[in-house]
Amino acid sequence: MSAKIIDGPVTLITGGGTGIGAATTRLLLDRGHRVAITGRRKERLEEFAAEVGAGDALLTVPGDATDFESVQAAVQATVAAFGRLTGVVANAGLSTHDDLADGDPDQWRDMLLTNVLGPAVLVKAALPALRETQGRIVLVGSTAGVKNTPGNFYSVTKWAVSALAENARVLVTGSGVGVTLVAPGRVETPFWDSREGGAPGGPIMTPDNVAASIEFALSQPAGIEINSVVIRPTGQVF
Ligand SMILES: NC(=O)c1ccc[n+]([C@@H]2O[C@H](COP(=O)([O-])OP(=O)(O)OC[C@H]3O[C@@H](n4cnc5c(N)ncnc54)[C@H](OP(=O)(O)O)[C@@H]3O)[C@@H](O)[C@H]2O)c1
């Protein structure tokens, strides 16, 4: 193994087997990262890894992003495989695509835990390793966490992610760790499969568009951090 590879970036992505996480994984591998990805569906992670064909540069770690011990184990597995950790992407998330009047609170619980507790436990689990490398934390929020989607609890969870990004930034910036909120508008991914009729009509991005912003945040030079990226397809109003 060359010195370049030993020193290269190592990034852990939650929900890395589909959509934005999968596009980010491919891009980071292209840019010389070694990448670890999590997700609840072991078979999906294995299928994706086989598609990518990155060999030892891609580690799959099945697990639940809402469970601290599982996330901590994913961090430990990443460091054990690649020697260090230079970035994490809190990407796992979902929407119930409903509203406060008609939605199912039991489904909101799962959404709240995944979208809000998940990124928080990733920050906690990854911080010791990231402090050693002055690494990067990227939180995938949403434009729904920048502007309110009326009556929509998903929007509430993503406002919490926006708050978590600034909250975490203030906590860690003195240690040299950087924090970035990447807040995308609509993206064509399996996220919309659970919505009747799929994604709403109108302009929509590809996962690669968002992956480029995540990679941009992760690749800033030492001493510089991009704190917030809001990215929409031109023509998306909210
Ligand atoms: N698509 C959009 O229009 C859009 C817009 C703004 C923001 N976002 C955000 O972008 C992020 C990625 O979503 P996406 O659009 O790429 O959709 P996606 O393809 O459905 O990706 C979500 C990923 O998260 C994983 N996941 C869900 N719950 C998990 C859990 N408890 N533990 C571990 N992994 C979990 C899923 O894998 P498993 O099911 O195997 O666990 C899946 O791989 C989400 O945070 C979403 O809110 C999406």
The ligand as a Gaussian input file, in Angstrom:
#p B3LYP/6-31G(d) Opt

LIG

0 1
 N      -34.602000      13.232000      -2.590000
 C      -34.874000      14.493000      -2.269000
 O      -35.642000      15.208000      -2.960000
 C      -34.245000      15.096000      -1.047000
 C      -34.310000      16.488000      -0.894000
 C      -33.719000      17.071000       0.208000
 C      -33.068000      16.294000       1.139000
 N      -33.023000      14.936000       0.985000
 C      -32.329000      14.160000       2.009000
 O      -31.279000      13.452000       1.414000
 C      -30.942000      12.339000       2.240000
 C      -30.757000      11.108000       1.366000
 O      -31.999000      10.784000       0.778000
 P      -32.152000      10.295000      -0.721000
 O      -32.954000      11.306000      -1.424000
 O      -30.839000       9.888000      -1.278000
 O      -33.121000       9.039000      -0.507000
 P      -32.865000       7.469000      -0.406000
 O      -32.285000       6.958000      -1.678000
 O      -34.132000       6.888000       0.086000
 O      -31.708000       7.340000       0.686000
 C      -31.923000       7.200000       2.054000
 C      -30.907000       6.185000       2.577000
 O      -30.961000       6.197000       4.006000
 C      -30.929000       4.865000       4.462000
 N      -31.618000       4.834000       5.753000
 C      -32.877000       5.215000       6.051000
 N      -33.123000       5.026000       7.341000
 C      -31.986000       4.525000       7.887000
 C      -31.595000       4.112000       9.187000
 N      -32.439000       4.171000      10.231000
 N      -30.351000       3.639000       9.365000
 C      -29.472000       3.558000       8.335000
 N      -29.780000       3.942000       7.089000
 C      -31.020000       4.407000       6.865000
 C      -31.625000       4.023000       3.381000
 O      -31.154000       2.690000       3.362000
 P      -31.928000       1.491000       4.146000
 O      -33.369000       1.609000       3.785000
 O      -31.266000       0.259000       3.637000
 O      -31.643000       1.702000       5.604000
 C      -31.199000       4.760000       2.118000
 O      -30.017000       4.208000       1.602000
 C      -32.051000      12.235000       3.288000
 O      -31.594000      12.785000       4.505000
 C      -33.161000      13.101000       2.704000
 O      -33.991000      13.638000       3.700000
 C      -33.590000      14.325000      -0.083000

